[in-house]
Amino acid sequence: MSRMPAPDLRRLHAVTDNFFFWQGLRWIPMGFALMVSSIAMMPGVPLSKDVRPWIGVPFMIVALWLSTSVLGRYYARHFGRVRMDLSRHKTRTTVKWFVVYPAMLAAIIVDGVWRPPVLLSALAFAGAVEAYRESTGGGRLHYAVAAIGFVAFSLLPLLGVLPNGMAAVGAVIGLTGAVYVVGGFLDHRELVRILGSNDASDVSTV
């Protein structure tokens, strides 16, 4: 039996160790829901101020159902199940909840209230995307491109291309939705390339 080359073996381990995060089709419904929410926040859309924040809620509910129930079963059927050792990812979980998410929320508040000339929310999302890529197995250079895109997007108010404030925050959310859709599709394609699709029903462990 031929042995798998070391780089391929490391790549396989990176995928199985972060299997949930490579199930890219799960992110696509959420991406579309975020884009709908972004459109609802645009000043030119004829919606009352009280209604705008709630437009995306039903889309988010449907997206969560598709992601967890429908697409969760799809991945279990075609790729099997992987039980992750959660103790291996304590640092990632801690940083995510106590550093990344608070930083993203704080940046959104600052952009919406104080309206700085550079979009801090876009910079925070750039850091979050790159941290996500690195902490879930690396590779996937499309996320590095997305992070650079967020950095460039943060300069649009400074250049006079985009008005700052909540309208700009809405645009950042829309861009995030697009990253979910494109990144999710590319993640799924990479997962199929690495693991194949075997209509598996057995349970793998990491």
C-alpha positions in Angstrom: 0.0 0.0 0.0 1.4 3.4 -1.0 1.8 6.0 1.7 0.1 9.4 1.3 2.6 12.2 0.8 3.3 14.2 4.0 1.8 17.5 2.7 -1.4 15.7 1.6 -1.6 13.9 5.0 -1.3 17.2 6.8 -4.0 18.8 4.6 -6.3 15.8 5.3 -5.7 16.2 9.0 -6.4 19.9 8.9 -9.7 19.3 7.2 -10.9 16.5 9.4 -9.8 18.4 12.5 -11.9 21.3 11.5 -14.5 19.4 9.5 -17.6 21.5 10.4 -15.9 24.7 9.2 -15.1 23.2 5.8 -18.7 22.3 5.1 -19.0 25.4 2.9 -22.6 24.9 1.6 -23.7 25.6 5.2 -22.6 29.2 4.9 -24.3 30.1 1.6 -27.9 30.5 3.0 -26.5 32.7 5.7 -24.6 34.8 3.2 -27.8 35.5 1.2 -29.6 36.4 4.4 -26.9 38.9 5.3 -27.1 40.4 1.8 -30.9 40.8 2.2 -30.3 42.5 5.6 -27.7 44.8 3.9 -30.1 45.8 1.2 -32.8 46.6 3.8 -30.3 49.0 5.5 -29.6 51.0 2.3 -31.0 54.6 2.5 -32.6 54.4 -1.0 -34.8 51.4 -0.1 -38.3 52.6 0.7 -38.6 51.2 4.2 -39.4 52.8 7.5 -36.6 53.1 10.1 -38.4 50.9 12.5 -38.9 48.1 10.0 -35.4 48.0 8.5 -33.7 46.0 11.3 -36.3 43.3 11.1 -36.4 42.6 7.4 -33.6 40.1 7.5 -34.9 38.1 10.5 -37.1 35.6 8.6 -34.3 35.1 6.1 -31.9 34.4 8.9 -34.4 31.8 10.4 -34.7 30.0 7.1 -30.9 30.2 6.6 -30.3 28.6 10.0 -32.8 25.8 9.2 -31.2 25.1 5.8 -27.7 25.2 7.3 -28.3 23.0 10.3 -31.0 20.6 9.3 -31.0 20.3 5.5 -27.3 20.8 4.7 -26.2 19.1 7.9 -27.9 15.9 6.8 -26.4 16.3 3.3 -22.9 16.4 4.7 -23.5 13.5 7.0 -24.9 11.4 4.1 -22.1 12.2 1.6 -19.0 12.6 3.9 -19.9 10.8 7.1 -19.5 12.4 10.6 -16.5 13.5 12.4 -16.4 13.8 16.2 -14.0 16.7 16.9 -12.0 16.8 20.1 -13.2 20.1 21.5 -10.3 20.3 23.9 -8.0 20.8 20.9 -9.8 24.1 20.0 -10.2 25.8 23.4 -7.9 28.6 22.4 -9.9 29.3 19.2 -13.2 29.3 21.1 -11.9 31.6 23.8 -10.4 34.1 21.3 -13.5 34.0 19.2 -15.9 34.8 22.0 -13.8 37.1 24.1 -11.7 39.0 21.5 -13.0 38.7 17.9 -16.7 39.0 18.4 -16.5 41.9 20.9 -14.0 43.7 18.6 -16.4 43.3 15.7 -19.4 44.6 17.7 -17.4 47.5 19.1 -16.3 48.5 15.6 -19.9 48.4 14.3 -21.0 50.7 17.2 -18.1 53.1 16.6 -18.9 53.3 12.9 -22.6 53.8 13.5 -22.3 56.4 16.2 -19.1 58.4 15.7 -18.7 57.8 11.9 -14.9 57.8 11.6 -13.5 58.4 8.1 -12.2 54.8 8.0 -14.6 51.9 8.5 -13.4 50.2 11.6 -16.0 47.4 11.1 -14.4 46.5 7.8 -11.0 46.3 9.4 -12.4 44.2 12.2 -14.0 41.9 9.7 -10.8 41.6 7.8 -9.0 40.5 10.9 -11.8 38.1 11.7 -11.7 36.5 8.3 -8.0 35.9 8.4 -8.2 34.6 12.0 -11.0 32.2 10.8 -8.8 30.9 8.0 -5.8 30.4 10.1 -7.6 28.8 13.0 -9.6 26.3 10.9 -6.9 24.6 9.0 -5.3 27.3 6.9 -5.1 27.1 3.1 -8.1 28.6 1.3 -6.4 31.7 -0.1 -9.8 33.1 -1.1 -10.2 34.2 2.5 -6.9 36.0 2.4 -8.2 37.8 -0.7 -11.4 38.6 1.2 -9.5 40.0 4.1 -7.6 42.3 1.8 -10.9 43.3 0.2 -12.2 44.3 3.6 -9.2 46.5 4.2 -9.6 48.2 0.9 -13.3 48.6 1.6 -12.6 50.4 4.9 -11.0 53.3 2.9 -14.1 54.1 0.8 -15.6 56.7 3.2 -12.1 58.4 3.4 -12.1 58.6 -0.4 -15.6 59.9 -0.6 -16.9 56.9 -2.4 -19.2 55.7 0.4 -21.0 57.7 3.1 -20.0 56.7 6.6 -22.4 55.7 9.4 -24.9 52.9 9.5 -25.3 52.9 5.7 -21.6 52.0 5.4 -22.0 49.3 8.2 -24.8 47.9 6.1 -22.5 47.7 3.1 -19.9 45.9 5.2 -22.6 43.3 6.2 -23.5 42.9 2.5 -19.8 42.3 1.7 -19.7 39.8 4.5 -22.6 38.0 3.0 -20.9 37.8 -0.4 -17.8 36.4 1.3 -20.0 33.7 2.9 -21.5 32.7 -0.5 -18.3 32.7 -2.5 -16.1 31.3 0.3 -18.7 28.7 1.1 -18.8 27.5 -2.5 -15.0 27.3 -2.7 -14.7 25.6 0.7 -17.1 22.9 -0.5 -15.2 22.4 -3.7 -12.0 22.0 -1.8 -13.6 19.6 0.7 -14.8 17.4 -2.2 -11.4 17.5 -3.8 -9.7 16.4 -0.6 -12.1 13.9 0.9 -14.3 12.9 -2.1 -18.0 12.1 -1.7 -18.7 8.6 -0.7 -22.3 8.6 0.6 -20.7 7.6 3.9 -22.6 6.7 6.9 -19.8 5.7 9.3 -18.6 7.9 12.1 -15.0 9.0 12.0 -13.1 10.3 14.9 -10.3 12.8 15.2 
